[in-house]
Amino acid sequence: MKSLNVSILQFPGTNCEYDTVYAFKRLGHNTNVIWHKEESIPADTDLVVVPGGFSYGDYLRCGSIAKFSPVMKSVIAYANDGGRVLGICNGFQILTEAGLLPGALKRNDNLHFISRHQHLKVVNSNNDFLKKCKEGEVLYIPIAHHDGNYFVDDETLSDMYDNAQVLLKYCDSEGNPMVVNGSVEQIAGVCNKDKNVFGLMPHPERAMESILGSKDGIRMLEGFGI
Amino acid sequence: MANEALENIEEVLSAHKLSYADYEHMKQILGREPNLVEIGIFSAMWSEHCSYKSSKKYLNGFPTKAPWVIQGPGENAGVIDIGGGMAAVFKMESHNHPSYIEPFQGAATGVGGILRDIFTMGARPVANLNSLRFGDIEGNSDTAKYQRHLVKGVVEGIGSYGNCMGVPTIGGEMSFESCYNGNILVNAFSLGLAKSDEIFYGKAEGIGNPVIYVGSKTGRDGLGGAVMSSDSFTEESKKLRPTVQVGDPFTEKLLLEACLELFKTDYVIGIQDMGAAGLTSSSFEMAGRSGSGMVMHLDKVPAREEGMTPYEFMLSESQERMLICAKKGTEDKIIEIFHKWDLDASVIGEVTDTGRMELFWYGEKVADVPVDPVSEEAPILDRPTKRPEYLDEIAKVGIDDFEKVSNQEAFEKLLSSNDIIDKAWVYEQYDSMVQTNTQKHPGSLDASVIRVKENGCAIAMSSDCNPRYCYIDPFVGAAYAVMESGRNVAMSGATPLAITDCLNFGNPENPEVMWQFAQSCEGIKEACANMETPVVSGNVSLYNETNGVSIYPTPAIAMVGVNDDENRVLGSKFAKEGSKLLLLGDTTGEFGASLYMKELYNTVAGTLKEPDYTAEARLWEFVIKANKYGLLLSAKDVNIGGIAMAVAKMSALSGIGAEINTNFEDKRWVFDESQSRAIIEVDEDSLQEVAKLAMDLGLKVEAIGITGGDSLKIDDISMPLEELKDIYFGTFPKKIKADIVD
């Protein structure tokens, strides 16, 4: 297996960057933490990860300020060039705000932060991210968010299904749909049309070791390997 | 020197909660009349909150030393060695008064304050706990409605701050008693990790070294907060909302990262956060620890609003600020680091050898106070104490004074009580997994556990106190709290090493409260000395009294322990079906201040048995050893509600039933609360070895049951597993959401 060069963004308020570094290092990849004021990302980047946290305190809409950070221009260019980008939690919010992913993330319908291990059903695995998972498979991955209530209009959603862009849905241990935060059709993760930009609210980087409760995240992140 | 004569000195003193004797003392220290800035400084430094004037007498004599203790009380936090060149830095602190007035901000800034205490020592905070006490949350009374509002606000405040900081909240405790109706308790604990030879201290030394202010700008928020916390409550107190600080966790996150970046350099002499009494206490404490003097130019302090005065700069409790004493010549490099993180940083003064704090305002001297006398000559009070009369009355009361209740009915009542039911509604609002170290999450019973990536060990921690025990016997109740927190830690396979405490009491001017305080301190001393778990940091919160009603004595104890193998962390719920359940320790029919008595007879009374430290130590040693040998599947301490509640929790959480048969002479003893007991789950194959180890240690062990099946049976009690889970997990959300109409 070839080691990937993973560029992990760091905004003021990001707090999962080192967890993400730790997870990709466990898989044998090289990692680079990129400060948001950088105007470019390393040329040999194989994957950009926008990690979780509270960029700019999430004091406005989550992710709405981070998208203006200097580094995001080059990330958008990288993605438009076919480069692979993964947004986790706050990173997912940032990617929707930046227009790299369809839809938006609203406040959880119970208005509370929700933190727990959660079952997820793999809806589509015909992509770089989930290719090591089976469709219909149930994964067990931590969630921790205040604004994970995914919304998208019907027309876009229908296109997304047609293009196999709906990747993950919240479910119970048997795989039955489960309402967690009010997301449209219990959607937990999606990708763009070209299947090179991925976003999800759950935290695969927190599910890498059985002593922490689950190692299902390995299968997810391994997908990016070559 | 600006020194306007103060008119109406009595009014000024009263507004600052100073006595005329204090005023005379100030004059003697200064050799002249103090001005308003100086009175403000004395008032803050001599407040109960900063000077510990009522409590100091009893805090002296806490056991504070052990080979693994790197730093005991007196610094921003305590430090212990956890092996592999790593140290754990931890402390617990109260934010009770602000949280009652404004629950969200009060609790949030409580978390913010304790986090700063940790990272100012050079440690990255890696785990938070909290210990929360509320009043009556059930029913439609105004009190219950306000209490539910407080629960929601406090929980949201804790979550908002910890989550944004990226520090997992991994556990805590929450209980409810009427005595907290007018005074809730919000105690926040944080633990950080640092290399054991890279700890930073709050000192300012080296003549000419610059004093640098970093972090948020100073505003008028929290003005006089330390003085506010040093008084009891009346109906008027809600008007004090403007004295509650407002938190900005985002700024604190930047401050954390900037400080940790700074600590990698060798620029820092000392650093201290600005908590209670803000710039006053941080500057005096830093200078005081090194016997130095300091000059500060208050016009250089970054201000949030215009027109602020020197008095306000010195007493503001604006959050997210730090004071740094740096090596001369590094100023620009330090400022550059903070500017990178979009934070203010400004050189506001320097260290001198005068032993005096000299404050200037645009070149004019506005205060000149000798440093040492302000802290060292702070009044130490020897307040009168008196054994409360209620103790004799309640000592006579036992469960036989009440009508008997069937075990089945008792079981159902205790199981659905606030003390027992699962609080997922609370802890799921806390990010408990960020930093990817959490091994035992909130809700997984007994201690919370994180692993340490740097050395492969696991740190277990548990915060405990049973206020009902402390009410009927403050000495033994406090000792029990030490034992229980250690027992919880031991149940995960970790060796308990040290405690931090948060001593919450009523009005110290009431001799009965002062007696409770003195007794509790003695109980902690005795237990910590016997269990070899020194006190390394702590906090005292007095004046938890409203309209003359004081809270139960509530000395919260947080124990920290280390398990040297992260792969051998023991769980507290049933691991599988068909395993044997054993009871460790003696059951002797203890019902004093028990949950049984409270829930069935609405009474808090009786007496507590003397602590048996030898039995407790044997129990810890047994579980730690047996776990190391791989003999245990799970272990849980037996605590409130006795064996019945311990097994019920293990069963509900695992979704595995059990059948228990005891031969107690009195069937009610399944609810007894004898200390120094635990339930362990073992494989049949391990029984002999377990029995031998217990015998070697002189520990009583008896088989009481087996796991499995779809119901829980304890002697004559029986409940289907589904019903057990429904009650355990479903009751709290119903209670707390009583005001929400779907």
HADDOCK unambig.tbl for C-alpha pairs under 7 A between the chains (distance, minus, plus):
assign (segid A and resid 12 and name CA) (segid B and resid 254 and name CA) 6.62 0.50 0.50
assign (segid A and resid 13 and name CA) (segid B and resid 250 and name CA) 6.04 0.50 0.50
assign (segid A and resid 13 and name CA) (segid B and resid 253 and name CA) 6.29 0.50 0.50
assign (segid A and resid 13 and name CA) (segid B and resid 254 and name CA) 6.85 0.50 0.50
assign (segid A and resid 15 and name CA) (segid B and resid 166 and name CA) 5.14 0.50 0.50
assign (segid A and resid 16 and name CA) (segid B and resid 434 and name CA) 6.86 0.50 0.50
assign (segid A and resid 16 and name CA) (segid B and resid 435 and name CA) 6.91 0.50 0.50
assign (segid A and resid 19 and name CA) (segid B and resid 435 and name CA) 5.63 0.50 0.50
assign (segid A and resid 19 and name CA) (segid B and resid 436 and name CA) 6.21 0.50 0.50
assign (segid A and resid 53 and name CA) (segid B and resid 164 and name CA) 6.81 0.50 0.50
assign (segid A and resid 54 and name CA) (segid B and resid 164 and name CA) 5.76 0.50 0.50
assign (segid A and resid 56 and name CA) (segid B and resid 250 and name CA) 6.75 0.50 0.50
assign (segid A and resid 57 and name CA) (segid B and resid 164 and name CA) 6.92 0.50 0.50
assign (segid A and resid 57 and name CA) (segid B and resid 250 and name CA) 4.69 0.50 0.50
assign (segid A and resid 112 and name CA) (segid B and resid 429 and name CA) 6.41 0.50 0.50
assign (segid A and resid 113 and name CA) (segid B and resid 429 and name CA) 4.72 0.50 0.50
assign (segid A and resid 114 and name CA) (segid B and resid 428 and name CA) 5.36 0.50 0.50
assign (segid A and resid 114 and name CA) (segid B and resid 429 and name CA) 5.21 0.50 0.50
assign (segid A and resid 115 and name CA) (segid B and resid 428 and name CA) 4.73 0.50 0.50
assign (segid A and resid 115 and name CA) (segid B and resid 429 and name CA) 5.98 0.50 0.50
assign (segid A and resid 115 and name CA) (segid B and resid 430 and name CA) 6.19 0.50 0.50
assign (segid A and resid 115 and name CA) (segid B and resid 431 and name CA) 5.30 0.50 0.50
assign (segid A and resid 115 and name CA) (segid B and resid 432 and name CA) 6.93 0.50 0.50
assign (segid A and resid 116 and name CA) (segid B and resid 428 and name CA) 6.22 0.50 0.50
assign (segid A and resid 144 and name CA) (segid B and resid 431 and name CA) 5.78 0.50 0.50
assign (segid A and resid 206 and name CA) (segid B and resid 436 and name CA) 5.50 0.50 0.50
assign (segid A and resid 211 and name CA) (segid B and resid 439 and name CA) 6.26 0.50 0.50
assign (segid A and resid 211 and name CA) (segid B and resid 567 and name CA) 6.84 0.50 0.50
assign (segid A and resid 212 and name CA) (segid B and resid 437 and name CA) 6.84 0.50 0.50
assign (segid A and resid 212 and name CA) (segid B and resid 438 and name CA) 6.07 0.50 0.50
assign (segid A and resid 212 and name CA) (segid B and resid 439 and name CA) 5.00 0.50 0.50
